[in-house]
Amino acid sequence: MPRTRTPYPTEFREQLVALARAGRSVESLAREYEPCAATIHDWFKQAGADDGDRVDRLTSADMDELRQLRKEVRQLRQERDILSKGCQWMRHWSEQPLATPGLHKTT
């Protein structure tokens, strides 16, 4: 099982993005602080999208909304599947003749 670490605090991310915007290279920030250069680049790009400077990425708010909508769609599909199976079960058993007590043939 791969190891995962807890996310970096928001303040820490914002400080590194501010340092990168101030002219520090991402590579020097990666050497000085723990995150790798690719992670800092990603934070920098995301901050640009959130500020409206980049249009090639979704903003954080849009990504949160998309995540929530996908979760809702997943739940609705699960509920639909449950109802569909319930309807199939009801249809199957409603077509079966009912056994009426006392109407058995006796010979």
C-alpha distances in whole Angstrom, upper triangle without the diagonal:
4,6,9,13,16,18,21,24,27,29,27,27,30,32,30,31,35,35,34,36,39,38,36,34,30,29,31,29,26,27,29,26,22,21,21,24,23,22,25,27,25,26,29,30,28,31,34,33,33,36,38,38,36,36,33,30,30,31,28,31,31,27,27,29,28,24,27,29,26,25,28,29,26,27,31,29,28,31,33,32,32,36,36,35,37,40,40,40,43,45,44,46,48,50,50,53,54,55,58,59,63,63,62,65,67,70
4,6,10,13,15,18,21,24,26,24,23,27,28,26,28,31,31,30,33,35,35,32,30,26,25,27,26,22,24,25,23,19,18,18,21,19,18,21,23,21,23,26,26,25,28,30,30,30,33,35,35,32,33,30,28,28,28,26,28,29,25,25,28,26,23,26,28,25,24,28,28,26,28,31,30,29,32,34,33,34,37,38,37,39,42,42,42,45,47,46,48,51,52,52,56,56,58,61,62,66,66,65,68,70,73
4,7,10,13,15,18,21,24,21,21,25,26,24,26,29,29,28,31,33,33,30,28,25,24,26,24,20,22,23,20,16,15,16,19,18,17,20,22,20,21,25,25,24,27,29,29,29,32,34,34,32,33,31,28,28,28,25,28,28,25,24,28,27,23,26,28,26,25,29,30,27,29,32,32,30,34,36,35,35,39,40,39,41,44,44,44,47,49,49,50,53,54,55,58,58,60,63,64,67,68,67,70,72,75
4,7,9,12,15,18,20,18,18,21,23,21,23,26,26,25,28,30,30,28,26,23,23,24,22,19,21,21,18,14,13,14,18,16,14,17,20,18,18,22,22,21,23,26,26,26,29,31,31,29,30,28,25,25,24,22,24,25,21,21,24,24,20,23,26,24,23,26,27,25,27,30,30,29,32,34,34,34,38,39,38,40,43,43,44,46,48,48,50,52,54,54,58,58,60,62,64,67,68,68,70,73,75
4,6,9,12,15,17,15,15,19,20,18,20,23,23,23,26,28,28,26,24,21,21,22,19,17,19,19,15,12,11,13,17,16,13,16,18,17,17,20,21,20,22,25,25,24,27,29,30,28,30,28,25,24,24,21,23,25,21,21,24,24,21,23,26,25,24,27,29,27,28,32,32,31,34,36,36,36,39,41,41,42,45,46,46,48,50,51,52,54,56,57,60,60,62,65,66,70,70,70,73,75,78
4,6,9,12,14,13,13,17,18,17,19,22,22,23,25,27,28,25,25,21,22,23,20,18,20,19,16,13,12,15,18,17,14,16,19,17,16,19,21,19,20,23,23,22,25,28,28,27,29,27,24,23,22,19,21,23,20,19,22,22,20,21,25,24,22,26,28,26,27,30,31,30,33,35,35,36,39,40,40,42,44,45,46,48,50,50,52,54,56,57,60,60,62,64,65,69,70,70,73,75,78
4,6,9,11,10,10,13,15,14,16,18,19,19,22,24,25,23,22,19,20,21,17,16,19,18,14,12,11,13,16,15,11,13,16,14,12,16,17,15,16,20,20,19,21,24,25,24,25,24,21,20,18,15,18,20,17,16,20,20,18,20,23,22,21,25,27,25,27,30,31,30,33,35,35,36,39,40,40,42,44,45,46,48,50,51,52,54,56,57,61,61,63,65,66,70,71,71,74,76,79
4,6,8,7,7,10,11,11,13,15,16,17,19,21,22,20,19,16,18,18,15,14,16,15,11,10,9,12,14,14,10,11,14,13,11,14,16,15,15,18,19,18,20,23,23,23,25,24,21,20,19,16,18,21,18,18,22,22,20,22,25,25,24,27,29,29,30,33,34,34,36,38,39,39,42,43,44,45,48,49,50,52,54,54,56,58,60,61,64,64,66,69,70,74,74,75,78,80,83
4,5,5,7,9,10,11,13,14,16,17,19,20,22,20,21,18,20,20,16,16,18,17,13,13,12,15,17,17,13,13,16,15,12,15,17,15,15,18,19,17,19,22,23,23,25,25,22,21,18,15,18,20,18,17,21,22,21,22,25,26,25,28,30,29,30,33,35,34,36,39,39,40,42,44,45,46,48,50,50,52,54,55,56,58,60,62,65,65,67,69,71,74,75,75,79,81,84
4,5,5,6,9,10,11,12,14,15,16,18,20,19,20,17,20,20,16,17,20,18,15,15,13,16,17,17,13,12,15,14,10,13,15,13,11,15,16,14,15,19,20,20,22,22,19,18,15,13,15,18,16,16,19,21,19,21,24,24,24,27,29,29,30,32,34,34,36,38,39,40,42,44,45,46,48,50,51,52,54,55,57,58,60,62,65,65,67,69,71,75,75,76,79,81,85
4,5,5,6,9,10,10,12,14,15,16,19,18,19,17,20,19,15,16,19,17,14,15,14,17,18,18,15,13,16,16,12,13,16,15,13,16,18,15,16,20,20,21,24,24,22,21,18,15,18,21,20,19,22,24,23,24,27,28,28,30,33,33,33,36,38,38,40,42,43,44,46,48,49,50,52,53,54,56,58,59,60,62,64,65,69,68,71,73,74,78,79,79,83,85,88
4,5,5,6,9,10,11,12,14,15,17,15,16,14,16,16,12,13,15,13,10,11,10,14,15,16,12,11,14,14,11,12,16,14,13,16,18,17,18,21,21,22,24,24,22,21,19,17,19,22,21,20,24,25,24,26,29,29,29,31,34,33,35,37,39,39,41,43,44,45,47,48,49,51,53,54,55,57,59,60,61,63,65,66,70,70,72,74,76,79,80,80,83,86,89
4,5,5,6,9,10,11,12,14,16,14,15,12,15,15,11,12,15,14,11,11,10,12,13,13,10,8,11,10,7,9,12,11,9,13,15,13,15,18,18,18,21,21,18,18,16,14,17,19,18,18,21,22,21,23,26,26,27,29,31,31,33,35,36,37,39,41,42,43,45,46,47,49,51,52,53,55,57,58,59,61,63,64,68,68,70,73,74,78,79,79,82,85,88
4,6,5,6,9,10,10,12,14,14,15,13,16,16,13,14,17,16,13,15,13,15,15,16,13,10,12,12,8,9,12,11,8,12,14,12,12,16,16,17,20,20,18,18,15,14,16,19,18,18,22,23,22,24,27,28,28,30,32,33,34,36,38,39,40,42,43,45,46,48,49,51,52,54,55,57,58,60,61,63,65,66,70,70,72,74,76,80,80,81,84,87,90
4,5,5,6,9,10,10,13,12,13,12,15,14,11,13,15,13,11,13,13,15,15,16,14,11,13,14,11,11,14,14,11,14,17,15,15,19,18,19,23,23,21,21,19,17,20,23,22,22,25,27,26,28,31,31,32,34,36,36,38,40,41,42,44,46,47,48,50,51,53,54,56,57,58,60,62,63,65,66,68,70,73,73,75,78,79,83,84,84,87,90,93
4,5,5,6,9,10,11,9,10,9,11,11,7,9,12,11,9,11,10,12,11,13,11,7,10,11,9,8,12,13,11,13,16,16,16,19,18,18,22,22,20,21,19,17,21,23,22,22,26,26,26,28,31,31,31,34,36,36,37,40,41,42,44,46,46,48,50,51,52,54,56,57,58,60,61,63,64,66,68,69,73,73,75,78,79,83,84,84,87,89,92
4,5,5,6,9,10,10,10,9,12,13,10,12,15,14,12,14,12,13,12,13,11,7,9,10,7,5,9,10,7,10,13,12,12,15,14,15,18,18,17,18,16,15,18,20,19,21,24,24,24,27,29,29,30,33,34,34,36,38,39,40,42,44,45,47,49,50,51,53,54,56,57,59,60,62,63,65,66,68,72,72,75,77,79,83,83,83,86,89,92
4,5,5,6,9,9,11,11,14,14,11,14,16,15,14,16,15,16,15,16,15,11,12,13,10,9,12,13,10,11,14,14,13,16,15,16,20,21,19,20,18,17,20,22,22,23,26,27,27,29,31,32,33,35,37,37,39,41,42,43,45,47,48,50,51,53,54,56,57,59,60,62,63,65,66,67,69,71,75,75,77,80,82,85,86,86,89,92,95
4,5,5,7,6,8,9,12,10,8,11,13,12,12,15,14,15,13,15,14,11,12,14,12,10,14,15,12,14,17,17,16,19,17,19,22,23,21,23,21,20,23,25,25,26,29,30,30,32,34,35,35,38,39,40,42,44,45,46,48,49,50,52,54,55,56,58,60,61,62,64,66,67,69,70,72,73,77,77,80,82,84,88,88,88,91,94,97
4,5,5,5,6,6,10,10,8,11,13,13,13,15,13,14,11,13,12,9,9,12,10,8,11,13,11,12,15,16,15,17,15,16,20,20,19,21,19,19,23,24,23,25,28,28,28,31,33,33,34,37,38,38,41,43,43,44,47,48,49,51,53,54,55,57,58,60,61,63,64,65,67,69,70,72,76,76,79,81,83,87,87,87,90,93,96
4,5,7,9,10,13,13,12,14,17,16,16,18,17,17,14,16,15,11,11,13,11,8,11,13,10,10,14,14,13,15,13,14,18,19,18,20,18,19,22,23,23,25,27,28,29,31,33,33,35,37,38,39,41,43,44,45,47,48,50,51,53,54,56,57,59,60,62,63,65,66,68,69,71,73,76,77,79,82,84,88,88,88,91,94,97
4,6,9,11,14,13,12,15,17,16,16,19,18,19,16,18,18,14,14,17,15,12,15,16,14,14,18,18,16,18,16,18,22,22,22,24,22,22,25,27,27,28,31,32,32,34,36,37,38,40,42,42,44,46,47,49,50,52,53,55,57,58,59,61,62,64,65,67,68,69,71,73,74,76,80,80,83,85,87,91,91,91,94,97,100
4,6,9,12,11,11,14,15,15,16,19,18,18,15,17,17,14,13,16,15,12,15,17,15,15,19,20,18,20,17,18,22,23,22,25,23,24,27,28,28,30,32,33,33,36,38,38,39,42,43,43,46,47,48,49,52,53,54,56,58,59,60,62,63,64,66,68,69,70,72,74,75,77,81,81,84,86,88,92,92,92,95,98,101
4,6,8,7,7,10,12,11,12,15,15,15,12,15,15,12,12,15,14,12,15,17,16,16,20,21,19,22,19,20,24,24,23,25,24,24,27,29,28,30,33,33,33,35,38,38,39,41,43,43,45,47,48,49,51,53,53,55,57,58,59,61,63,64,65,67,68,70,71,73,75,76,80,80,83,85,87,91,91,91,94,97,100
4,5,5,6,9,10,11,12,15,13,12,9,12,13,10,10,14,14,11,14,17,16,16,19,21,20,22,19,19,23,22,22,24,24,24,27,28,27,29,32,32,32,35,37,36,38,41,41,41,44,46,46,47,50,51,52,54,56,57,58,60,61,62,64,66,67,68,70,72,73,75,78,79,81,84,86,90,90,90,93,95,98
4,6,5,6,9,10,10,12,10,9,6,9,9,7,7,10,11,9,12,14,14,15,18,19,19,21,18,18,21,20,20,22,21,21,25,26,24,26,29,29,29,32,34,33,34,37,38,38,40,43,43,44,47,48,48,50,52,53,54,56,58,59,60,62,64,64,66,68,70,71,75,75,78,81,82,86,86,86,89,92,94
4,5,5,6,9,10,11,10,8,6,9,11,9,9,13,13,13,15,17,18,18,21,23,23,24,22,22,25,23,22,25,24,24,28,29,27,29,32,32,31,34,36,35,36,40,40,40,42,45,45,45,48,50,50,52,54,55,56,58,60,60,61,64,65,66,68,70,71,72,76,77,79,82,84,87,87,87,90,93,95
4,5,5,6,8,11,11,10,9,12,13,11,12,15,15,14,17,19,19,20,23,24,24,26,24,24,27,26,25,27,26,26,30,31,29,31,34,34,33,36,38,38,39,42,43,42,45,47,47,48,51,52,52,54,57,57,58,60,62,63,64,66,68,68,70,72,74,75,79,79,81,84,86,90,90,90,93,95,98
4,5,5,6,8,8,9,8,11,11,8,10,13,12,12,15,17,16,18,21,21,21,24,22,22,25,24,23,25,24,23,26,28,26,28,31,31,30,33,35,35,36,39,40,40,42,44,45,45,48,49,50,51,54,55,56,57,59,60,61,64,65,66,68,69,71,72,76,76,79,81,83,87,87,87,90,92,95
4,6,5,6,6,5,5,9,9,7,10,12,12,13,16,17,17,19,21,22,23,25,23,23,26,24,23,25,24,23,27,28,26,27,30,30,29,32,34,34,34,37,38,38,40,43,43,43,46,48,48,49,52,53,53,55,58,58,59,62,63,64,65,67,69,70,74,74,76,79,81,85,85,85,88,90,93
4,6,7,8,8,8,12,12,11,13,16,16,16,19,21,21,22,25,26,26,29,27,26,29,28,27,28,28,27,30,32,29,31,34,34,33,36,38,37,38,41,42,41,43,46,46,46,49,51,51,52,55,56,56,59,61,61,62,65,66,67,68,70,72,73,77,77,79,82,83,87,88,87,90,92,95
4,7,9,10,11,14,14,12,15,17,16,17,20,21,21,23,25,26,26,29,27,27,30,29,28,29,28,27,30,32,30,31,34,34,33,36,38,38,38,41,43,42,44,47,47,47,50,52,52,53,56,57,57,59,62,62,63,65,67,68,69,71,73,74,78,78,80,83,84,88,88,88,91,93,96
4,6,8,10,13,11,10,13,15,14,15,18,19,19,21,23,23,24,27,26,26,29,28,26,27,25,24,27,29,27,27,31,31,30,32,35,35,35,38,39,39,40,43,44,44,46,48,49,50,52,53,54,56,58,59,60,62,64,64,66,68,70,71,74,74,77,79,80,84,85,85,88,90,93
4,7,9,12,10,10,13,15,14,16,18,19,19,22,24,24,25,28,27,26,29,27,25,26,25,23,26,28,26,26,30,30,28,31,33,32,32,36,37,36,38,41,41,41,44,46,46,47,50,51,51,53,55,56,57,59,61,61,63,65,67,68,71,71,73,76,77,81,82,81,84,87,89
4,7,8,6,7,10,11,10,13,15,15,16,19,20,21,22,25,23,23,25,24,21,22,22,20,23,25,22,23,27,26,25,28,30,29,29,33,34,33,35,38,38,38,41,43,43,44,47,48,48,50,53,53,54,57,58,59,60,62,64,65,69,69,71,74,75,79,79,79,82,85,87
4,6,5,7,9,10,11,13,15,16,17,19,20,21,23,25,23,22,24,22,21,22,22,21,25,25,23,24,28,27,26,29,31,30,30,34,35,34,36,39,39,39,42,44,43,45,48,48,49,51,53,54,55,57,58,59,61,63,64,66,69,70,72,75,76,80,80,80,83,85,88
4,5,5,6,9,10,10,12,14,15,17,18,20,21,23,21,20,22,20,19,21,21,20,24,25,23,24,28,27,26,29,31,30,31,34,35,35,37,40,39,40,43,44,44,46,49,49,50,52,54,55,56,58,60,60,62,64,65,67,71,71,73,76,78,82,82,82,85,87,90
4,5,5,6,9,10,10,12,14,15,17,18,20,21,19,18,20,17,16,18,19,18,22,22,20,22,25,24,23,26,28,27,28,31,32,31,34,36,36,37,40,41,41,43,45,46,47,49,51,51,53,55,56,57,59,61,62,64,67,68,70,73,75,79,79,79,81,84,86
4,5,5,6,9,10,11,12,14,15,16,18,20,19,17,20,18,16,17,17,16,19,20,18,19,23,22,21,24,26,25,26,29,30,29,32,34,34,35,38,39,39,41,44,44,45,47,49,50,51,53,55,55,57,59,61,62,66,66,69,71,73,77,77,77,80,82,85
4,5,5,6,9,10,10,12,14,15,16,18,17,16,19,18,16,17,17,16,20,21,19,20,24,23,23,26,28,27,28,31,32,32,34,37,37,38,40,42,42,44,46,47,48,50,52,53,54,56,57,58,60,62,63,65,69,69,72,74,76,80,80,80,83,85,88
4,5,5,6,9,10,11,12,14,15,17,15,13,16,15,13,16,15,15,19,20,18,20,23,23,22,26,27,27,28,31,32,32,34,36,36,38,40,41,42,44,46,47,48,50,51,52,54,56,57,58,60,62,63,65,68,69,72,74,76,80,80,80,83,86,88
4,5,5,6,9,10,11,12,14,15,14,12,14,13,11,12,12,12,16,16,14,17,20,19,19,22,24,23,24,27,28,28,30,32,33,34,36,38,38,40,42,43,44,46,48,49,50,52,53,54,56,58,59,61,65,65,68,71,73,76,76,76,79,82,85
4,5,5,6,9,10,10,12,14,13,13,15,14,12,13,12,11,15,16,14,16,19,19,19,21,23,23,24,27,28,28,31,33,33,34,37,38,39,41,43,44,45,47,48,49,51,53,54,55,57,59,60,62,66,66,69,71,73,77,77,77,80,83,86
4,5,5,6,9,10,11,12,11,11,14,13,12,13,12,12,16,17,16,18,21,21,21,24,26,26,27,30,31,31,33,35,36,37,40,41,42,44,46,46,48,50,51,52,54,56,57,58,60,61,63,65,68,69,72,74,76,80,80,80,83,86,89
4,5,5,6,9,10,11,9,8,10,9,8,10,10,11,15,15,14,17,19,19,19,22,24,24,25,28,28,29,32,33,34,35,38,39,40,42,43,44,46,48,49,50,52,54,54,56,58,59,61,63,66,67,70,72,74,78,78,78,81,84,87
4,5,5,6,9,10,10,8,10,10,7,8,7,7,11,12,11,13,16,16,16,19,20,21,22,25,26,26,29,30,31,33,35,36,37,39,41,41,43,45,46,47,49,51,52,53,55,56,58,60,64,64,67,69,71,75,75,76,79,81,84
4,5,5,6,9,9,9,12,12,10,11,8,9,12,13,13,15,17,18,19,21,23,23,25,27,28,29,31,33,34,35,37,38,40,41,43,44,46,47,49,50,52,53,55,56,58,59,61,63,66,67,70,72,74,78,78,78,81,84,87
4,5,5,6,5,5,9,10,9,10,9,11,13,14,14,17,18,19,20,23,24,25,26,28,29,30,33,34,35,37,39,40,41,43,44,45,47,49,50,51,53,55,56,57,59,60,62,64,68,68,71,73,76,79,79,80,83,86,89
4,5,5,6,5,6,8,6,7,5,8,10,10,11,14,15,15,17,19,20,21,23,25,26,27,29,31,32,33,35,36,38,40,41,42,44,45,46,48,50,51,52,54,56,57,58,61,64,65,68,70,72,76,76,77,79,82,85
4,5,8,8,9,11,9,8,5,6,8,9,11,12,14,15,16,18,20,21,23,24,25,27,29,30,31,33,35,36,37,39,40,41,43,45,46,48,49,51,52,54,56,56,58,60,64,64,67,69,71,75,75,76,79,82,85
4,6,8,10,13,11,11,8,10,11,13,14,16,17,19,20,22,23,25,26,28,29,31,32,33,35,37,38,39,41,43,44,45,47,48,49,51,53,54,55,57,59,60,62,64,67,68,71,73,75,79,79,79,83,85,88
4,6,7,10,10,10,8,11,12,12,14,16,17,18,20,22,23,24,26,27,28,30,32,33,34,36,38,38,40,42,43,44,46,48,49,50,52,54,54,56,58,59,61,63,66,67,70,72,75,78,78,79,82,85,88
4,7,9,10,11,10,13,15,15,16,19,20,20,23,25,25,26,29,30,31,32,35,35,37,39,40,41,43,45,46,47,49,51,51,53,55,56,57,59,61,61,63,65,69,70,73,75,77,81,81,82,84,87,90
4,6,7,9,9,12,14,14,15,18,19,18,20,23,23,24,26,28,28,30,32,33,34,36,38,38,40,42,43,44,46,48,49,50,52,54,54,56,58,59,60,63,66,67,70,73,75,79,78,79,82,85,88
4,6,7,9,12,14,12,13,17,17,16,19,21,21,22,25,26,26,28,30,31,32,34,36,36,38,40,41,41,44,46,46,47,50,51,51,53,56,56,58,60,64,65,68,70,73,76,76,77,79,82,85
4,7,10,13,15,13,13,17,17,16,18,21,21,21,24,25,25,27,29,30,30,33,35,35,36,39,40,40,42,44,45,46,48,50,50,52,54,55,56,59,62,63,66,69,71,75,75,75,78,81,83
4,6,9,11,10,9,13,14,13,15,18,18,18,21,22,22,24,26,27,28,30,32,33,34,36,38,38,40,42,43,44,46,48,48,50,52,53,54,57,60,61,64,67,69,73,72,73,76,79,81
4,7,8,6,6,10,10,10,12,14,15,15,18,19,20,21,24,25,25,27,29,30,31,34,35,35,37,39,40,41,44,45,46,47,50,50,52,54,58,59,62,64,66,70,70,70,73,76,79
4,5,5,6,9,10,10,12,14,15,16,18,20,21,22,24,25,27,29,30,31,33,35,36,37,39,41,42,43,45,46,47,49,51,52,54,56,59,60,63,65,67,71,71,72,75,77,80
4,5,5,6,9,10,10,12,14,15,16,18,20,21,23,24,26,27,29,30,32,33,35,36,38,39,40,42,44,45,46,48,50,51,53,55,58,58,61,64,66,69,69,70,73,76,79
4,5,5,6,9,10,11,12,14,15,16,18,20,21,22,24,26,27,28,30,32,33,34,36,37,39,40,42,43,45,46,48,49,51,53,56,57,60,62,64,68,68,68,72,74,77
4,5,5,6,9,10,10,12,14,15,16,18,20,21,22,24,25,26,28,30,31,32,34,36,37,38,40,42,43,44,46,47,49,51,54,55,58,60,62,66,66,67,70,73,76
4,5,5,6,9,10,10,12,14,15,16,18,20,21,23,24,25,27,29,30,31,33,35,36,37,39,40,42,43,45,46,48,50,53,54,57,59,61,65,65,66,69,71,74
4,5,5,6,9,10,11,12,14,15,17,18,20,21,23,24,26,27,29,30,32,33,35,36,38,39,41,42,44,45,47,49,52,52,55,57,59,63,63,64,67,70,73
4,5,5,6,9,10,10,12,14,15,16,18,20,21,22,24,26,27,28,30,31,32,34,36,37,38,40,42,43,45,47,50,51,53,56,58,62,61,62,65,68,71
4,5,5,6,9,10,10,12,14,15,16,18,20,21,22,24,26,26,29,30,31,33,35,36,37,39,41,41,43,45,49,49,52,55,57,61,60,61,64,67,70
4,6,5,6,9,10,11,12,14,15,17,19,20,21,23,25,26,27,29,30,32,33,35,36,38,39,41,42,44,48,48,51,53,55,59,59,60,63,66,69
4,5,5,6,9,10,11,12,14,15,17,18,20,21,23,24,26,27,29,30,32,33,34,36,38,39,41,43,46,46,49,51,53,57,57,58,61,64,67
4,5,5,6,9,10,10,12,14,15,16,18,20,21,22,24,25,27,28,30,31,32,34,36,37,39,41,44,45,48,50,52,56,56,57,60,62,66
4,5,5,6,9,10,10,12,14,15,16,18,20,21,23,24,26,27,29,30,31,33,35,36,38,40,43,44,47,49,51,55,55,55,58,61,64
4,5,5,6,9,10,11,12,14,15,17,19,20,21,23,24,26,27,29,30,32,33,35,37,38,42,42,45,47,49,53,53,54,57,59,62
4,5,5,6,9,10,10,12,14,15,16,18,20,21,22,24,26,27,28,30,32,32,35,37,40,40,43,45,47,51,51,52,55,58,61
4,5,5,6,9,10,10,12,14,15,16,18,20,21,22,24,25,26,28,30,31,33,35,38,39,42,44,47,50,50,51,54,57,60
4,6,5,6,9,10,11,12,14,15,17,19,20,21,23,24,26,27,29,30,32,34,37,38,41,43,45,49,49,49,52,55,58
4,5,5,6,9,10,11,12,14,16,17,18,20,21,23,24,26,27,28,31,32,36,36,39,41,43,47,47,47,51,53,56
4,5,5,6,9,10,10,12,14,15,16,18,20,21,22,24,26,26,29,31,34,34,37,40,42,46,45,46,49,52,55
4,5,5,6,9,10,10,12,14,15,16,18,20,21,22,24,25,27,29,33,33,36,39,41,45,44,45,48,51,54
4,5,5,6,9,10,11,12,14,15,17,18,20,21,23,24,26,28,31,32,34,37,39,43,43,43,46,49,52
4,5,5,6,9,10,11,12,14,15,16,18,20,21,22,25,26,30,30,33,35,37,41,41,41,45,47,50
4,5,5,6,9,10,10,12,14,15,16,18,20,21,23,25,28,29,32,34,37,40,40,41,44,47,50
4,5,5,6,9,10,11,12,14,15,16,18,20,21,23,27,28,30,33,35,39,39,39,42,45,48
4,5,5,6,9,10,11,12,14,15,17,18,20,22,25,25,28,31,33,37,36,37,40,43,46
4,5,5,6,9,10,10,12,14,15,16,18,20,23,24,27,29,32,35,35,36,39,42,45
4,5,5,6,9,10,10,12,14,15,17,19,22,23,26,29,32,35,35,35,38,41,44
4,5,5,6,9,10,10,12,14,16,17,21,22,24,27,30,33,33,33,36,39,42
4,5,5,6,9,10,11,12,14,16,19,19,22,25,27,31,30,31,34,37,40
4,5,5,6,8,10,10,12,15,18,19,22,24,27,30,30,31,33,37,40
4,5,5,6,9,10,11,13,16,18,21,24,26,30,29,29,32,35,38
4,5,5,6,9,10,11,15,15,18,21,24,27,26,27,30,33,35
4,5,5,6,9,10,13,14,17,19,22,25,25,26,29,32,35
4,6,5,6,9,12,14,17,20,23,26,25,26,28,31,34
4,6,6,7,11,12,15,18,21,25,23,24,26,29,32
4,5,5,8,9,12,15,18,21,20,21,24,27,30
4,6,8,9,12,15,18,21,20,21,24,27,30
4,6,9,12,15,18,21,19,20,22,26,28
4,6,9,12,15,18,17,17,19,23,25
4,6,9,13,15,13,14,16,19,22
4,6,9,12,11,12,15,18,22
4,6,9,8,9,12,15,18
4,6,6,8,12,14,18
4,6,7,11,13,16
4,6,9,10,14
4,6,9,12
4,6,10
4,6
4
